Amino acid sequence: MYSYDQYDQQMVDARVAEFRDQAHRRLEGKLTEDQFKPLRLMNGLYLQLHAYMLRVAIPYGTLNSRQMTALGDIADKYDRGYGHFTTRQNLQYNWIKLEDAADILADLAKVEMHAIQTSGNCIRNISSDHFAGAAADELVDPRPYAELLRQWSSFHPEFTYLPRKFKIAVIAAEKDRAAMRLHDIGIQIIEKDGEQGGEIGARFYVGGGMGRTPMIAPMIRDFVPLDQLITYSEACLRVYNRYGRRDNKYKARIKILVHELGAEEYTRQVEQEFAHMLDQGVEPPREELERIKPFFDDPAFEDGAKHVDRSDPDFALWVDRNTHRHKHDSYVSAVISLKPVGGIPGDATGEQIRIMARLAKQYSFDELRIMHTQNVVLPHVKIEDLHALWTALDAADLGAPNMDSIEDMIACPGLDYCALANARSIPLAQRISEKFDASGKTEKLGELKLKISGCINACGHHHAGHIGILGVDRKGVENYQLSLGGSEAEDTSLAKITGPGFTEDGVIEAVEKVTDVYLDAREDGERFLDTYRRIGMAPFKEALYD
Amino acid sequence: MTNPDLGTSPDEVQFRFRDDEPADHGTVTVDACCDQTNATAVRIEPGDDARTLLPFLDRLALIEVNFPAYGDGRGYSSARILREAGYAGELRAVGDVLIDQLSHMRRCGFDAFAPDQRLDEDDAARAFATWDNVYQRTVDGRKTIQETRHE
């Protein structure tokens, strides 16, 4: 994986020093809270309901065991012993003191980590496929391109005060594991026939997003040559910075600009800016991509067993559920579920974080990934090591065999932590996983993506859930709207609301009812989503409201 | 130093990175500048398209870019566009210009700063020197980290 050179380190160190200076000026009264707010946000520091929250960037979700260990240590030293993995492939601490923030950033900088641009109206941490470099189905590893974009977007002088936040995802497989088209810019690395055989380039989708106005990004360019990737990104951003709405923060995301202008007109403006920028020399030298690529070379894979001993049914179930096909046939990628039954989705203790780090070192070439579904991946595990790995995970309460099942839900922090939330998400997630686990229905339902947000900002991705739940405030009472049919994968779709909302108990019952409709109606091999698409909303509505 | 609590005129330039004489006459709006053949100083507001000034750059000695609120980042693009088009006169950031925006403004081509509220000189000196190295190629001509790596 990528490691810093002296320049990358110097940039992060400079930022730590800058933040110390800013915090100092705030304490001296030279900065008002209004002036300090965007500065602390750009260093990942939010004020939540009960305390400060610090969000740490994990570029394209990749980290090594030393970094993971440091995250566990920070959880114990500065938080209440927990880290929370997020849908942005990041980690946040929910119980931070302002006066500790600069010290935490310094601890992070020691292991080549930071909290830069994890918040604020700037280009956020670049996300990517959590199986990058391991998946059997990818064209190339997307992370070198993500790293090129990381450098370009870090402290970008023109794009630090955008109309609103800006999220970029990069993938390089037909299968989309990064919700690419629900990003402000989604980039798919593709291959097309060129004069010298296959040529690699980037396909740009712009203007997707969730939040209060969910939109699927339209494709605006089917092929950008790799030596123009940064220039094209810069053109997309400049048009947005100049013309994105600033009169209303709820209409300020690029999706609204693209929607209001129309994809064609937005594209025309980008192409015009791009033509101008090609003469400005903004593209990094081509050698830079070549310098970055070897950091992501394959580790030294060895041939070994291709199958596991399935005599232990619990182990066999975990293997079936939580491993993903690897490009080397003696390996798999193993998913560590952070969704134990009744647990808080995405939470891990400091000790669990260190255990995952140790296991990564022992079994996965020192590498881990964070999934946007709030789980952790060991990307390169030898099939013959799987049983030992599972045994260690299970002992640490990290062995839940539930990837992509209804228990593997995404949930935002909700009203338990977040100042924006209208309703609680976590207790709902806990109760649903307990209920489905107890009835044994999880297994029957197969792949079913449940996503819960505690307010319309949609951090829990409810628009993209096969089943989505949105918490709202109705006359001072928490109320939950149910929606069906969303997908964040390559078949991207937005979920539709079933009808009137429910109480907390009511929505749990409603989830039960829609899963029953599915089980009754499904045909061979259909997932919940497939059945919904075939039979439509009506039968579900009928079961819910008649 | 004057009392930092008192507002200073936007025309009071606190930091200037040029050797020529400052333009000593008032600015006109972008619209007026396009109509008026003798205007040599103009002020851009956030909603103005900086590119409408491109035919007149030769006669302009001062372009002010107003930041009514520091969080409105359109002026950064305006500045770069003007420099990219070859504008060599004074490019002055005016308005809600604060310490922590200085280093980015400088990178986008501003070479004069007239903040509404006078800034602490030491804080500003540190802010201008924030970045020993930079990742992006911009109009300030600084060599990027990526270029340095591949010399």
Interface residues (C-beta under 8 A of the other chain):
Chain A: D5 Y7 D8 Q10 M11 A14 E18 D21 Q22 R25 K30 L31 Q35 P38 L39 N121 Q151 W152 S154 F155 H156 P157 E158 F159 T160 Y161 L162 P163 R238 N241 R242 R246 H276 Q280 G281 V282 E283 P284 P285 E287 E288 R291
Chain B: P46 D49 Y70 G71 D72 G73 R74 Y76 S77 R80 E84 L98 I99 D100 Q101 S103 H104 M105 R107 C108 D120 D123 R126 T130 W131 D132 N133 V134 Y135 Q136 R137 T138 T144 I145 Q146 E147 T148 R149 H150
